[in-house]
Amino acid sequence: MAHPVDVHVGKRIRHRRWLIGKTQQQLAEQVGIKFQQIQKYETGANRVSASRLWDISDALEVPVSFFFEGLEEDGKAAGNTAVPDDLMGDKEALDLVRSYYSIPENQRRRLFELARVLSDAA
């Protein structure tokens, strides 16, 4: 059984890769491994070594700490009742985030405020 931290790190890798529009193959080529290894990292089936995580963070243009965001000190993912646990694995949610960031910034801020008002009204 995969360790919860390995699963979390894998989900963060998949999330970031998907947000910037890279395929597993493209990431694997940048890092110098086969795409099957990326698949195993993303599912948490294989643990990512520190040096490999460093290479992945460079390829995905995020700090290494990005992959650990959202973890509590005990190693379990932080709970948030307003957000589903599998949000990073939800293609629709990731499509929404990608679309959101493709909107010009001034319109994006207005859309964000609209979403906030609608969620407060719900």
C-alpha positions in Angstrom: 0.0 0.0 0.0 1.3 3.4 -1.0 2.3 5.9 1.8 -0.1 8.9 2.0 2.7 11.3 1.4 3.8 9.5 -1.8 0.2 9.6 -3.1 0.0 13.3 -2.2 3.2 14.2 -4.0 2.1 12.2 -7.0 -1.2 14.0 -7.2 0.7 17.4 -7.0 3.0 16.3 -9.8 0.0 15.3 -12.0 -1.9 18.5 -11.0 1.0 20.8 -12.0 1.9 18.8 -15.2 -1.7 19.0 -16.3 -2.1 22.7 -15.5 0.8 23.6 -17.7 -0.3 21.3 -20.5 2.5 18.8 -20.4 2.0 15.1 -21.2 3.6 12.4 -19.1 5.8 11.7 -22.1 7.0 15.3 -22.3 7.8 15.4 -18.6 9.6 12.1 -18.7 11.8 13.3 -21.6 12.7 16.5 -19.7 13.6 14.5 -16.6 15.3 11.7 -18.5 13.1 8.8 -17.6 10.3 6.7 -19.2 6.7 7.9 -19.1 5.7 4.8 -17.2 7.8 6.0 -14.3 5.9 9.3 -14.3 2.7 7.3 -14.2 4.0 5.4 -11.1 5.0 8.6 -9.4 1.7 10.2 -10.1 -0.3 7.3 -8.6 2.1 7.0 -5.6 3.0 3.5 -6.6 6.7 4.5 -6.7 8.3 6.9 -4.3 10.1 9.9 -5.8 13.7 10.3 -4.7 14.9 13.8 -3.6 17.1 14.3 -6.7 14.3 13.2 -9.0 11.8 15.5 -7.3 14.3 18.3 -7.8 14.4 17.5 -11.5 10.6 17.3 -11.7 10.2 20.6 -9.9 12.6 22.2 -12.4 10.7 20.8 -15.4 7.4 21.9 -13.9 8.7 25.3 -12.9 7.7 25.1 -9.2 9.7 24.9 -6.0 10.1 21.5 -4.4 7.9 22.7 -1.5 5.0 22.9 -4.0 4.7 19.1 -3.9 4.2 19.0 -0.1 1.7 21.9 0.2 -1.5 20.7 1.8 0.1 18.1 4.1 -0.3 18.2 7.8 2.6 17.3 10.1 1.4 13.8 10.7 1.8 13.1 6.9 -1.9 12.9 6.1 -3.5 15.3 3.6 -5.1 18.3 5.2 -8.9 18.0 5.3 -11.1 20.7 4.0 -14.8 20.0 4.0 -15.5 22.6 1.3 -13.2 20.9 -1.3 -13.4 17.2 -2.3 -10.4 15.1 -1.4 -9.8 14.1 -5.0 -10.0 17.6 -6.5 -6.6 17.3 -8.1 -7.7 14.1 -9.8 -11.0 15.6 -11.1 -10.5 16.4 -14.8 -13.5 18.8 -14.8 -12.0 20.8 -11.9 -8.6 21.0 -13.6 -10.2 22.0 -16.9 -12.0 24.8 -15.0 -8.7 26.0 -13.4 -6.9 25.9 -16.7 -9.6 27.9 -18.4 -9.7 30.3 -15.4 -6.0 31.1 -15.8 -6.4 31.6 -19.6 -8.8 34.6 -18.9 -7.2 38.1 -18.9 -6.3 39.1 -15.3 -8.8 42.0 -14.9 -11.7 39.7 -16.1 -10.4 36.9 -14.0 -10.7 39.0 -10.9 -14.2 39.9 -11.7 -15.1 36.3 -12.3 -13.5 35.3 -9.0 -15.6 37.9 -7.2 -18.8 36.6 -8.9 -17.9 33.1 -7.9 -17.3 34.2 -4.3 -20.7 36.0 -4.2 -22.5 32.9 -5.7 -20.8 30.6 -3.2 -21.8 32.8 -0.2 -25.4 32.8 -1.5 -25.5 29.0 -1.8 
